[in-house]
Amino acid sequence: MKKSRTLVAALVFAGLLGTACLFSPDPNNGTSVGFYSPVDSAWKVIYNFQLAYETKNFDEYQKCLHDEFEFILLEQDWGDYNGDGVIDESWGKDLEELYTQRMFQSDNADVIELILTGTNESPYYGDTTGATVQMMRSFELKVYYYEDGTQKGVRAQGQALFLVKPGPNGDYQIWQWTDLSEV
């Protein structure tokens, strides 16, 4: 049961994070929300990532992921996600986008709320160019829908480490996302 909840949380959050702000724009109130462009600092990609989740904007979400993106799973979540018969410890951009697109389009995702807290930002010493920034964030993700007037859904929370670096066009993108949640 614990592994299933962790797996569901990882899949729901895949695809998952930034500033301590929470945005729940109501598309019916005429308020427009804006994504940063250019994404010339690390925190801006995390902000855009969070906003893409909450607005279920898949195009903006894709812009947040580096071509070499990798999501690193907790050991208890390792499994054969790509069907090649080999246990995966991580997945790449293709599976991340697939899982997130499914979540955004799901009938069980009327509302997505993502709260990211933390401002820690430091150089990633594994990059000798100094371009990569590591950012630790606490997250709380709620994905829910309404059935007969009752709110139903899933909630995930924990810690995530993001490595962000400029992509080919110079905008910062998430290169690596490590799930550090304790379940």
C-alpha atoms as an extended CHARMM CRD file, in Angstrom:
* protein
*
       183  EXT
         1         1  MET       CA              0.0000000000        0.0000000000        0.0000000000  PROA      1               0.0000000000
         2         2  LYS       CA              2.8370000000        2.3590000000        0.9000000000  PROA      2               0.0000000000
         3         3  LYS       CA              4.5470000000        1.7090000000       -2.4460000000  PROA      3               0.0000000000
         4         4  SER       CA              1.2960000000        2.3110000000       -4.3640000000  PROA      4               0.0000000000
         5         5  ARG       CA              0.7470000000        5.6600000000       -2.6560000000  PROA      5               0.0000000000
         6         6  THR       CA              4.3340000000        6.6130000000       -3.3400000000  PROA      6               0.0000000000
         7         7  LEU       CA              4.0330000000        5.5340000000       -6.9560000000  PROA      7               0.0000000000
         8         8  VAL       CA              0.7630000000        7.4080000000       -7.4080000000  PROA      8               0.0000000000
         9         9  ALA       CA              2.3160000000       10.4820000000       -5.8020000000  PROA      9               0.0000000000
        10        10  ALA       CA              5.3960000000       10.2120000000       -8.0100000000  PROA      10              0.0000000000
        11        11  LEU       CA              3.3140000000        9.7820000000      -11.1560000000  PROA      11              0.0000000000
        12        12  VAL       CA              0.9420000000       12.5660000000      -10.1980000000  PROA      12              0.0000000000
        13        13  PHE       CA              3.8150000000       14.8300000000       -9.3220000000  PROA      13              0.0000000000
        14        14  ALA       CA              5.7780000000       13.7960000000      -12.3800000000  PROA      14              0.0000000000
        15        15  GLY       CA              6.2140000000       15.7670000000      -14.3350000000  PROA      15              0.0000000000
        16        16  LEU       CA              7.2040000000       18.2840000000      -10.6540000000  PROA      16              0.0000000000
        17        17  LEU       CA              8.0390000000       22.8540000000       -8.8020000000  PROA      17              0.0000000000
        18        18  GLY       CA              9.5590000000       27.2100000000       -7.3140000000  PROA      18              0.0000000000
        19        19  THR       CA              8.6000000000       30.2120000000       -5.4250000000  PROA      19              0.0000000000
        20        20  ALA       CA              6.4730000000       30.1480000000       -2.3100000000  PROA      20              0.0000000000
        21        21  CYS       CA              3.5090000000       31.6550000000       -4.1530000000  PROA      21              0.0000000000
        22        22  LEU       CA              0.3100000000       29.7470000000       -4.8210000000  PROA      22              0.0000000000
        23        23  PHE       CA             -1.6110000000       30.5900000000       -7.9570000000  PROA      23              0.0000000000
        24        24  SER       CA             -5.1390000000       29.3580000000       -8.4610000000  PROA      24              0.0000000000
        25        25  PRO       CA             -6.3600000000       31.4930000000      -11.3220000000  PROA      25              0.0000000000
        26        26  ASP       CA            -10.0330000000       31.3130000000      -12.0990000000  PROA      26              0.0000000000
        27        27  PRO       CA            -10.3030000000       31.1900000000      -15.8870000000  PROA      27              0.0000000000
        28        28  ASN       CA            -13.7640000000       32.7300000000      -15.6310000000  PROA      28              0.0000000000
        29        29  ASN       CA            -12.7930000000       35.8840000000      -13.7510000000  PROA      29              0.0000000000
        30        30  GLY       CA            -10.9290000000       37.5910000000      -16.5950000000  PROA      30              0.0000000000
        31        31  THR       CA             -7.6280000000       37.6020000000      -14.7200000000  PROA      31              0.0000000000
        32        32  SER       CA             -4.6890000000       36.8510000000      -16.9230000000  PROA      32              0.0000000000
        33        33  VAL       CA             -1.6280000000       35.1210000000      -15.6100000000  PROA      33              0.0000000000
        34        34  GLY       CA              1.7510000000       35.4600000000      -17.1450000000  PROA      34              0.0000000000
        35        35  PHE       CA              4.6510000000       33.1800000000      -17.7040000000  PROA      35              0.0000000000
        36        36  TYR       CA              8.1210000000       34.6430000000      -17.5920000000  PROA      36              0.0000000000
        37        37  SER       CA              9.7910000000       35.1080000000      -20.9470000000  PROA      37              0.0000000000
        38        38  PRO       CA             12.6830000000       35.2330000000      -21.2650000000  PROA      38              0.0000000000
        39        39  VAL       CA             13.4520000000       32.7360000000      -18.5260000000  PROA      39              0.0000000000
        40        40  ASP       CA             16.7650000000       34.3350000000      -17.6610000000  PROA      40              0.0000000000
        41        41  SER       CA             17.0690000000       33.1090000000      -14.0730000000  PROA      41              0.0000000000
        42        42  ALA       CA             16.7010000000       29.7430000000      -12.4120000000  PROA      42              0.0000000000
        43        43  TRP       CA             13.7900000000       30.7740000000      -10.1870000000  PROA      43              0.0000000000
        44        44  LYS       CA             11.7600000000       31.8690000000      -13.2220000000  PROA      44              0.0000000000
        45        45  VAL       CA             11.6620000000       28.3600000000      -14.6870000000  PROA      45              0.0000000000
        46        46  ILE       CA             10.4430000000       27.0060000000      -11.3530000000  PROA      46              0.0000000000
        47        47  TYR       CA              7.7640000000       29.7210000000      -11.2440000000  PROA      47              0.0000000000
        48        48  ASN       CA              6.7020000000       28.8710000000      -14.8150000000  PROA      48              0.0000000000
        49        49  PHE       CA              6.6910000000       25.1620000000      -13.9280000000  PROA      49              0.0000000000
        50        50  GLN       CA              4.3640000000       25.7490000000      -10.9960000000  PROA      50              0.0000000000
        51        51  LEU       CA              2.0830000000       28.0000000000      -13.0220000000  PROA      51              0.0000000000
        52        52  ALA       CA              1.9560000000       25.4920000000      -15.8960000000  PROA      52              0.0000000000
        53        53  TYR       CA              0.7530000000       22.8310000000      -13.4380000000  PROA      53              0.0000000000
        54        54  GLU       CA             -1.9230000000       25.0380000000      -11.9360000000  PROA      54              0.0000000000
        55        55  THR       CA             -3.2260000000       26.2620000000      -15.2850000000  PROA      55              0.0000000000
        56        56  LYS       CA             -2.7430000000       22.8150000000      -16.8880000000  PROA      56              0.0000000000
        57        57  ASN       CA             -0.8630000000       24.5320000000      -19.7060000000  PROA      57              0.0000000000
        58        58  PHE       CA              1.0250000000       21.6800000000      -21.3440000000  PROA      58              0.0000000000
        59        59  ASP       CA              2.8060000000       23.8620000000      -23.9190000000  PROA      59              0.0000000000
        60        60  GLU       CA              4.2990000000       26.0660000000      -21.1940000000  PROA      60              0.0000000000
        61        61  TYR       CA              5.0880000000       22.9680000000      -19.1280000000  PROA      61              0.0000000000
        62        62  GLN       CA              7.1230000000       21.5050000000      -22.0080000000  PROA      62              0.0000000000
        63        63  LYS       CA              9.1810000000       24.6950000000      -22.2300000000  PROA      63              0.0000000000
        64        64  CYS       CA             10.2960000000       24.1120000000      -18.6340000000  PROA      64              0.0000000000
        65        65  LEU       CA             12.0100000000       20.7890000000      -19.3990000000  PROA      65              0.0000000000
        66        66  HSD       CA             15.5130000000       20.5390000000      -20.8280000000  PROA      66              0.0000000000
        67        67  ASP       CA             16.0360000000       18.1620000000      -23.7710000000  PROA      67              0.0000000000
        68        68  GLU       CA             18.2320000000       16.0270000000      -21.4580000000  PROA      68              0.0000000000
        69        69  PHE       CA             15.6210000000       16.0310000000      -18.6600000000  PROA      69              0.0000000000
        70        70  GLU       CA             15.7030000000       13.1930000000      -16.1250000000  PROA      70              0.0000000000
        71        71  PHE       CA             13.3230000000       12.4380000000      -13.2380000000  PROA      71              0.0000000000
        72        72  ILE       CA             15.0960000000       10.4040000000      -10.5410000000  PROA      72              0.0000000000
        73        73  LEU       CA             12.8020000000        8.1280000000       -8.5380000000  PROA      73              0.0000000000
        74        74  LEU       CA             12.9100000000        7.0240000000       -4.9350000000  PROA      74              0.0000000000
        75        75  GLU       CA             14.2520000000        3.4680000000       -4.7060000000  PROA      75              0.0000000000
        76        76  GLN       CA             10.8670000000        2.1050000000       -3.6040000000  PROA      76              0.0000000000
        77        77  ASP       CA              9.3690000000        3.4560000000       -6.8500000000  PROA      77              0.0000000000
        78        78  TRP       CA             11.8300000000        1.8050000000       -9.2060000000  PROA      78              0.0000000000
        79        79  GLY       CA             10.0280000000       -0.2060000000      -11.8580000000  PROA      79              0.0000000000
        80        80  ASP       CA              9.8830000000       -0.9710000000      -15.5560000000  PROA      80              0.0000000000
        81        81  TYR       CA              8.2100000000        2.2170000000      -16.7580000000  PROA      81              0.0000000000
        82        82  ASN       CA              9.1880000000        1.9930000000      -20.4240000000  PROA      82              0.0000000000
        83        83  GLY       CA              8.3920000000       -1.7090000000      -20.9100000000  PROA      83              0.0000000000
        84        84  ASP       CA             11.9080000000       -2.8090000000      -21.8510000000  PROA      84              0.0000000000
        85        85  GLY       CA             12.1750000000       -5.4370000000      -19.0940000000  PROA      85              0.0000000000
        86        86  VAL       CA             14.7850000000       -3.4170000000      -17.1720000000  PROA      86              0.0000000000
        87        87  ILE       CA             14.0600000000       -1.8120000000      -13.7990000000  PROA      87              0.0000000000
        88        88  ASP       CA             14.2170000000        1.9700000000      -14.2090000000  PROA      88              0.0000000000
        89        89  GLU       CA             15.6720000000        4.2120000000      -11.5070000000  PROA      89              0.0000000000
        90        90  SER       CA             14.6550000000        7.2790000000      -13.5050000000  PROA      90              0.0000000000
        91        91  TRP       CA             12.7980000000        8.3370000000      -16.6290000000  PROA      91              0.0000000000
        92        92  GLY       CA             13.4220000000       10.8990000000      -19.3040000000  PROA      92              0.0000000000
        93        93  LYS       CA             11.5680000000       13.7610000000      -20.8960000000  PROA      93              0.0000000000
        94        94  ASP       CA              9.3430000000       11.5560000000      -23.0680000000  PROA      94              0.0000000000
        95        95  LEU       CA              7.7660000000        9.6640000000      -20.1490000000  PROA      95              0.0000000000
        96        96  GLU       CA              7.6330000000       12.7850000000      -17.9830000000  PROA      96              0.0000000000
        97        97  GLU       CA              5.6520000000       14.6030000000      -20.6560000000  PROA      97              0.0000000000
        98        98  LEU       CA              3.3780000000       11.5970000000      -21.2290000000  PROA      98              0.0000000000
        99        99  TYR       CA              2.5040000000       11.2390000000      -17.5310000000  PROA      99              0.0000000000
       100       100  THR       CA              1.9610000000       14.9660000000      -17.0810000000  PROA      100             0.0000000000
       101       101  GLN       CA             -0.1690000000       15.3100000000      -20.1960000000  PROA      101             0.0000000000
       102       102  ARG       CA             -2.3640000000       12.4350000000      -18.9810000000  PROA      102             0.0000000000
       103       103  MET       CA             -2.7270000000       14.1360000000      -15.6050000000  PROA      103             0.0000000000
       104       104  PHE       CA             -3.6190000000       17.5070000000      -17.1540000000  PROA      104             0.0000000000
       105       105  GLN       CA             -6.2640000000       15.8640000000      -19.3820000000  PROA      105             0.0000000000
       106       106  SER       CA             -7.6810000000       13.5190000000      -16.7490000000  PROA      106             0.0000000000
       107       107  ASP       CA            -11.3160000000       13.7450000000      -15.6900000000  PROA      107             0.0000000000
       108       108  ASN       CA             -9.9340000000       13.3300000000      -12.1590000000  PROA      108             0.0000000000
       109       109  ALA       CA             -7.9500000000       16.5820000000      -12.3970000000  PROA      109             0.0000000000
       110       110  ASP       CA            -10.4930000000       19.3880000000      -12.4320000000  PROA      110             0.0000000000
       111       111  VAL       CA             -8.1340000000       21.3660000000      -10.2160000000  PROA      111             0.0000000000
       112       112  ILE       CA             -4.3890000000       21.0890000000       -9.7080000000  PROA      112             0.0000000000
       113       113  GLU       CA             -2.8100000000       23.0150000000       -6.8510000000  PROA      113             0.0000000000
       114       114  LEU       CA              0.9480000000       23.0610000000       -6.4550000000  PROA      114             0.0000000000
       115       115  ILE       CA              2.6100000000       24.8160000000       -3.5480000000  PROA      115             0.0000000000
       116       116  LEU       CA              6.3850000000       25.1050000000       -3.6680000000  PROA      116             0.0000000000
       117       117  THR       CA              8.2930000000       26.5140000000       -0.7590000000  PROA      117             0.0000000000
       118       118  GLY       CA             11.9120000000       27.3540000000       -0.3400000000  PROA      118             0.0000000000
       119       119  THR       CA             14.3410000000       29.8260000000       -1.7730000000  PROA      119             0.0000000000
       120       120  ASN       CA             17.5560000000       27.8290000000       -1.5030000000  PROA      120             0.0000000000
       121       121  GLU       CA             19.5690000000       28.2370000000       -4.6770000000  PROA      121             0.0000000000
       122       122  SER       CA             23.2310000000       27.3220000000       -5.0820000000  PROA      122             0.0000000000
       123       123  PRO       CA             25.6950000000       26.3840000000       -7.8060000000  PROA      123             0.0000000000
       124       124  TYR       CA             25.7470000000       22.7250000000       -8.7850000000  PROA      124             0.0000000000
       125       125  TYR       CA             29.3520000000       21.6870000000       -8.3970000000  PROA      125             0.0000000000
       126       126  GLY       CA             28.9450000000       18.7970000000      -10.8310000000  PROA      126             0.0000000000
       127       127  ASP       CA             28.9270000000       21.3700000000      -13.6370000000  PROA      127             0.0000000000
       128       128  THR       CA             32.3670000000       22.8510000000      -14.2150000000  PROA      128             0.0000000000
       129       129  THR       CA             30.8710000000       25.6390000000      -16.3560000000  PROA      129             0.0000000000
       130       130  GLY       CA             28.9810000000       26.9950000000      -13.3420000000  PROA      130             0.0000000000
       131       131  ALA       CA             25.7790000000       27.3420000000      -15.3750000000  PROA      131             0.0000000000
       132       132  THR       CA             23.7350000000       24.7420000000      -13.4590000000  PROA      132             0.0000000000
       133       133  VAL       CA             21.8660000000       25.8120000000      -10.3290000000  PROA      133             0.0000000000
       134       134  GLN       CA             20.4970000000       23.4210000000       -7.7070000000  PROA      134             0.0000000000
       135       135  MET       CA             17.2610000000       24.3140000000       -5.9810000000  PROA      135             0.0000000000
       136       136  MET       CA             15.7460000000       22.4020000000       -3.0550000000  PROA      136             0.0000000000
       137       137  ARG       CA             11.9830000000       22.7970000000       -2.7480000000  PROA      137             0.0000000000
       138       138  SER       CA              9.2840000000       21.4560000000       -0.4750000000  PROA      138             0.0000000000
       139       139  PHE       CA              6.1260000000       20.7150000000       -2.3680000000  PROA      139             0.0000000000
       140       140  GLU       CA              2.4960000000       19.9920000000       -1.7890000000  PROA      140             0.0000000000
       141       141  LEU       CA              0.5070000000       18.8500000000       -4.7810000000  PROA      141             0.0000000000
       142       142  LYS       CA             -3.2490000000       18.3760000000       -4.8070000000  PROA      142             0.0000000000
       143       143  VAL       CA             -5.0500000000       16.9500000000       -7.8070000000  PROA      143             0.0000000000
       144       144  TYR       CA             -8.7690000000       16.7580000000       -7.3530000000  PROA      144             0.0000000000
       145       145  TYR       CA            -12.2030000000       16.6900000000       -8.9300000000  PROA      145             0.0000000000
       146       146  TYR       CA            -15.7560000000       17.1020000000       -7.7490000000  PROA      146             0.0000000000
       147       147  GLU       CA            -18.2820000000       14.3020000000       -7.6780000000  PROA      147             0.0000000000
       148       148  ASP       CA            -21.7900000000       14.9460000000       -6.3890000000  PROA      148             0.0000000000
       149       149  GLY       CA            -20.5510000000       18.1290000000       -4.7080000000  PROA      149             0.0000000000
       150       150  THR       CA            -17.7470000000       16.3160000000       -2.9010000000  PROA      150             0.0000000000
       151       151  GLN       CA            -14.0740000000       17.0200000000       -3.4900000000  PROA      151             0.0000000000
       152       152  LYS       CA            -12.0930000000       13.8590000000       -4.2650000000  PROA      152             0.0000000000
       153       153  GLY       CA             -8.5290000000       13.3250000000       -5.3590000000  PROA      153             0.0000000000
       154       154  VAL       CA             -4.9490000000       12.7640000000       -4.3260000000  PROA      154             0.0000000000
       155       155  ARG       CA             -2.3730000000       14.7170000000       -2.4020000000  PROA      155             0.0000000000
       156       156  ALA       CA              1.3930000000       14.3730000000       -2.4850000000  PROA      156             0.0000000000
       157       157  GLN       CA              3.9860000000       16.2060000000       -0.4790000000  PROA      157             0.0000000000
       158       158  GLY       CA              7.6820000000       16.0360000000        0.1240000000  PROA      158             0.0000000000
       159       159  GLN       CA             11.0210000000       17.3650000000       -1.0360000000  PROA      159             0.0000000000
       160       160  ALA       CA             12.4400000000       17.7430000000       -4.5070000000  PROA      160             0.0000000000
       161       161  LEU       CA             15.8570000000       18.7650000000       -5.7650000000  PROA      161             0.0000000000
       162       162  PHE       CA             15.9040000000       20.5460000000       -9.1050000000  PROA      162             0.0000000000
       163       163  LEU       CA             18.9540000000       21.0820000000      -11.2490000000  PROA      163             0.0000000000
       164       164  VAL       CA             18.2810000000       23.8430000000      -13.7500000000  PROA      164             0.0000000000
       165       165  LYS       CA             20.4850000000       25.1440000000      -16.5130000000  PROA      165             0.0000000000
       166       166  PRO       CA             20.1570000000       27.1830000000      -19.6750000000  PROA      166             0.0000000000
       167       167  GLY       CA             18.8040000000       25.3160000000      -22.6730000000  PROA      167             0.0000000000
       168       168  PRO       CA             19.7940000000       25.8120000000      -26.3130000000  PROA      168             0.0000000000
       169       169  ASN       CA             17.9800000000       29.1680000000      -26.5570000000  PROA      169             0.0000000000
       170       170  GLY       CA             19.4940000000       30.4750000000      -23.3060000000  PROA      170             0.0000000000
       171       171  ASP       CA             16.3200000000       30.1100000000      -21.2150000000  PROA      171             0.0000000000
       172       172  TYR       CA             16.7140000000       28.1840000000      -17.9720000000  PROA      172             0.0000000000
       173       173  GLN       CA             15.1010000000       24.7370000000      -17.9970000000  PROA      173             0.0000000000
       174       174  ILE       CA             14.7950000000       21.8690000000      -15.5330000000  PROA      174             0.0000000000
       175       175  TRP       CA             17.5380000000       19.4020000000      -16.3770000000  PROA      175             0.0000000000
       176       176  GLN       CA             17.1250000000       16.9980000000      -13.4670000000  PROA      176             0.0000000000
       177       177  TRP       CA             14.4340000000       16.4960000000      -10.8520000000  PROA      177             0.0000000000
       178       178  THR       CA             15.1520000000       14.1890000000       -7.9210000000  PROA      178             0.0000000000
       179       179  ASP       CA             12.3270000000       13.0120000000       -5.6760000000  PROA      179             0.0000000000
       180       180  LEU       CA             13.6330000000       13.1880000000       -2.1030000000  PROA      180             0.0000000000
       181       181  SER       CA             10.2750000000       12.6030000000       -0.4230000000  PROA      181             0.0000000000
       182       182  GLU       CA             10.0130000000       10.4670000000        2.6590000000  PROA      182             0.0000000000
       183       183  VAL       CA              6.9710000000        8.2640000000        2.5850000000  PROA      183             0.0000000000
